[in-house]
Amino acid sequence: MSLLDVRNLTVSYPVRHGPLQLAARSLTAVNDVSFRIAPGETLGLVGESGCGKTTLGRAVLRLVEPESGTVWFEGEEMTALSRDELRVRRRKFQMVFQDPYGSLNPRMTVEEAVGEALDVHKLARGEARKKRIEELLRSVGLDPSCANRYPHEFSGGQRQRIGIARALAVEPKLIVCDEPVSALDVSIQAQIVNLLKELQQRHGIAYLFIAHDLAVVQNISQRVMVMYLGRVVETAEARALLAVPAHPYTQALISAVPSVDPLNRRLRIILPGDAPSPIHPPGGCPFHPRCPKAQAPRCQGELPEMREVTVTHFASCHFAGHGNHGKPA
């Protein structure tokens, strides 16, 4: 049984226009996305800026309301719950935000920030609350003596550890990690990724790990999902995706990942132009204006469905798995 089951999720935002700010059109940030996460699994979600990764992560937790589609958590439909019903169940799924500087209240001490969730869900009081906070700080590699200090007294990596401790406070089964290391130095990134892996092994937590850096994602994920212009274009086990990417966009992303092995370096694929505006998406395959392998008129006029490359590998490309077209460049 899946822990999380997302079915045909779509999220749109109104684009307001003119002096009266009327909603003249809409921007579809997430377009008909479906995926599953098993208990204790890490699903990596990658794609360039603006592809809809963060919106998808927030919609899964209903921090953003979807336009259509459903989100099922442990067999219960989260999208059908009222706000009060959802509040009770929020302890099962939490989020670690991208910005360790902006995600903590500067007026709250570490003890107050971490203990807030314990108070909201009435999980501990008095001495038990204090011991629980100390235990959480130790679990993320922080000294409990820092509990009375404020966020501005910590480095970026330490603040992100505080954010992780805060998410762990309610013993969640799923944590959405929204680019949790992108604002950190490379050496600190490795520490945070290793911490997340250690906590997963200890507590059996599942992660939706959002990032734009494939090198980071491959180090923590069992499976990887690639997004482009609001749609999922490829999903596979991490090793298979990196070894034999089937979608031309994934091939381009992987070609940009640095390699220290001179025998394993790929020819860099430079995509022409920028990603199209999601307000005016291209017809047919959304990637066809930049795709070096696009074939008219099919790619221009027909939206590709997810094709099975192998039993656990799927790609949204008309030619995935056909001859050399589906092989890495």
N, C-alpha and C positions, 0 to 999 in steps of 0.2 A: 504493500500500500504506500502511495506517495504521501509525504508530509505536506507538500505544497503542490497544488495542481491549478495552473493558470490556463484558462480556455478562452481563446479568441478575444483577448483584451484589447480595447481601443480607447485611447485618451486623446481628446481634442481640446484646444483652447480657442476662444473667440478672438479674432483679430479686429480691434476697434479702429474706426476710421472717421475722420472729420471732426469738426468742432463739438458735435454732440456725442462723440465717442460711441457711435453705433457699431454693432457687430456686423460688419459687411461680409465677412467670410470666416472660416475656421482654419486652424493649423492643426493637423493631425500629427501629434508627437509620437504616439505608439499606435501601430496599425495592425490589428488582428494577430496578436502575439499569443502563442501557446507554448507552455513548457511545464516540466515537472521537476521537483527536487525530492529525493529520498531522504529519510532520516539520517543525519550524520554526514550527508554529502555536501561537497562544495561545487556549485555551478558558477563558472566564471562568465561574466558578460562583458564583451569588449566591443569597441567601435569608436570612431572619431567623435570629437566634440559636436554636440547638436543632433546626434543620431537618436536620442530618446532613452538612453540608458537610465539616467537619474529619474526621469518621469515614470519609467516602468517600475523601478524599485520603490518609488513612493506610492504608486498605484497599487502595488501588491499589498502594502500595509495600510492602504486607504488614507494616506496622507494627502493624496490627490484622488478625486472621485473619477472612476472610469466612465466613459460614455456608454460602452457596451462590453459584454463579456463577463466572465465570472472568475472569482478567486476562491478556491477551496483549500481549507487548512484542516488537516486531520479529519477529512470527510465532511466538514461543515462549510457551508457557503458563506464566506465573509462578506461578500458584496450584498447579501440579503439582510444583514444585521442592521439594527438601528444604532445610533451613536452610543447610547447607553449600553446596549448589548456588546458592542465592539470594545468599549472601554474595559469591560470585565475580562475580555480575552486577550487584551494587548500584552499582557505579561508573557504570552507564549511566543511573541515575535517582536523583535527590537531592531533598532537601526544605529549604525555607527556612521556619523556624517564625515564629509570630506574635509571640512575646515576645522582643525582642532582649536583654532583661535576664536572662531565665531560660534561654535556649537555649545560652549560652556557659558553660563551666566557669570559675568565678571564680578557680580556682587555676592555670589554664593561661594562659600568655602568648599573644598573638596568633599568634606563630610556631608555638607548640605546637598551638593550636587549628586553624589552617589546615593545618599540616603533618601532622596526625594521619592524615588520609585518604591522604596520600602514603605514609606509613609502613605503614598497614594493607594497601594494595594494592601496596606495593613499587614505586612509580612513580619515586622519585628518592631519592638519598642524597647526603650530604656537600655539596659546593659546588653541585651541580646542584639539590639540594633547596632550599638557601638562595635561589638565583636564581629558582627557580620560585615560591617564596613571595613574593619581592619583586615579581615579575611579576604575580601574582594581586592583591596589594594595590594596585598601580598601576592595574590594570584596573577596580577598583571605586572609584577616586578617593581612595585613602589613601596617605600617605607611607610608604615602606618602613622609615623610621627608627622607626616606632611598633611594630615587630615584637616588641620586648622588653617592651612595656607590657601591663598586665592589663585585662580588660573594664571594671572599675569606673572606669577613667580616661577612658572614652569616653562620648560622648552616645548617645542612643537611635538616631539615624540612623547614626552611625558604627558602632555595634554591629551594626546590620542589614547594613551593608556588609561587615563581617567575616564575618557568617553567609553572605552571598552568595559571598564569596571562598572560604569553606570548601566550599560546594556546588560551585563551579566547579573546585576543585582536581583532581577526577578526570575532568574533561572530559565531563560527562553529556550525554545527548541529550534528557532530560526533567527538568524541575525542577517539583515541586509547591510552589507558594507559598501557604502557609496564612495568609491575612490578613497579609501581610508589612508593611503600612503602617498598620494600624488603631491601633497603639499610638504612632504618631508624629504630630508636629505637621503641619498641612496643608502648609506650605511644604516640609517634609522629605519628605512623602509624594510630592510631585511629583518631587523629586530621585531618589528610589528607583525610582519608576515609569519615569522617563526612563532611568535606569541599566539597568534590566531590558530595556527596549526596545533600547538600544544594544548590550547584550551579546548579545541575540537576533540582531540584524543581523550582528554580528561572528562569532558562533560557530554560528548556525543552531539554537539551543536551542528546544525546545518547552516551553510552560508550561501547567500547570493552575493558573490563578490564582483562588484562593478569596477571596471578600470579601463583605461585606454591603452595601457602598456601590456602587451602580450607576454613580455618577459616576466612580469610580476604574476600575471594570471596563471601561467604554466607552472609556476612554483607552488601553487596552492590548490588548484582546481583538479577535480577528477574529470569533469566535462566542461566544455567551453561552448558558449553561444555567441555568435557574431551578429551585430545589428548594423543596418545601414538605412538611413532615412526612415526610421520608425519601424522597419520590418526586420525580422530575423532572416538572415540569408544563409546561415550554416550553423549546424550544431553537431558535435561529435565528442568522443573521448579526447582528452587533452593531447595525448601522445599521437593519436591518429590525425588530429587536426593539424598539428605542427609538422608531422611527417609527410602527409599527403593532403594538403588543403584542396578542396574541390571547387570552391567558388573563386572567381578572379579577384574579388575584393579581399577575401581572406588571404589569397596568395600575395597580394600587394602589402597587406599588413605584416605578414610574416617575413617578407623580404626586407622589411625595415628593422627587424629585431637584430641587434648586434650579436656577433658570434666570435668567440675567442679561438675557435677551432678553424684553422685555415682550410681544412679539408671539408668543412661543413658550411661554407658561406654560400649564400644565395645571390643570384643576380638581382640587384635592386630594381624594383618595378616602380616607376614614377607615373602616378595617375595624372592625366591632364585635367586642368580646371579645378573648381571647387565643387563640393557637394551641392546639388540643387536645393532651392528653397523648399521647405516642407509646405509652404503656403501654395506653391505652384509646382507640385511634383511632376516629373515626366511621366508620360504614358508608358505602358508596357512594363518592362523590367526597370525598376528605379535606378539601377546602376548602369544602364546601357549608355548614357551620354559620356561616361568616363571609362567604360570597359574596353580594354584593348582587344577583346575577342568577340565583341558584339556583332551580330549578323542581322542585317535588315532583310525583310521587314519584321521578322518574328520577334526579335528582342525589343523593337520599338512599339509593337502593338499588342503583345501578349504577356500578361503577368505570369512569370514562372511559378509553378507549384513546388512544394518541397519534394525533391526526388531522393530516393534511397540509394546512397552510394554503397554502403554496407549496412549490416543489420543495425548498427549503432551510429551511423554517419549519414546525415541528411544535408542537402544543399538546395537552395532555391535558385537554380540555374537550369536553363533549357538543355544545356550540354554537359551537366555534371556527370562524370563517370563515363562519358563517351570519348574513347580514344585519348589523344593527348590533351584535349581541351580541359579535362578535369584534373590534369596533373600540374604540380607546381612548376613555375617557370624556372 
